[in-house]
Amino acid sequence: MKYRNQPELGEELGRLYARILITAGYQNVWDAVVPVPLHPMKLKRRGYNQSAEFAKGLSQFLEIQVFNCLERRKFTETQTKKSRLERMENVDEVFAVPQGISVSGLRLLLVDDVITTGATLCSCANVLWASGAKAVDLATIAAGGQ
């Protein structure tokens, strides 16, 4: 999905994941789905954000909006070969809620394609909480080991 130009897989996985969440009683838990953003250079190179595709599928079945309330302010190289500490340092101060966007009081489902050490999701969640989000829950397609 991520490296073979198959964004439709992300959306389908989101729909499947949403069905599981609904069956488990998680309907009406969140106000919006928030995808982890890509840097504009990576987005242009890849042509799509795999996390945003996953968010689209989730939002359809959960019947909530995709809220692009995060921006990636710094370009970071892939984290696939970095240690846990290097990953944490690599995403420090990378994400922000842009001026004029409010997440105050919202219950958000933050989504990414893969969680390995949790550095990216942790950084994003901290930014959302610091900006007033009421709750931030996480969902990913896969978990990698490190």
ABEGO torsion letter per residue (X at the ends): XAAAGBAAAAAAAAAAAAAAAAAAGABGABABBBBBBBBAAAAAAAGBBAAAAAAAAAAAAAGBBBBBABBBABBBBBAAABBAAAAAAAABGABBBBBGBBABGBBBBBBBABBAAGAAAAAAAAAAAAAGBABBBBBBABBBBX
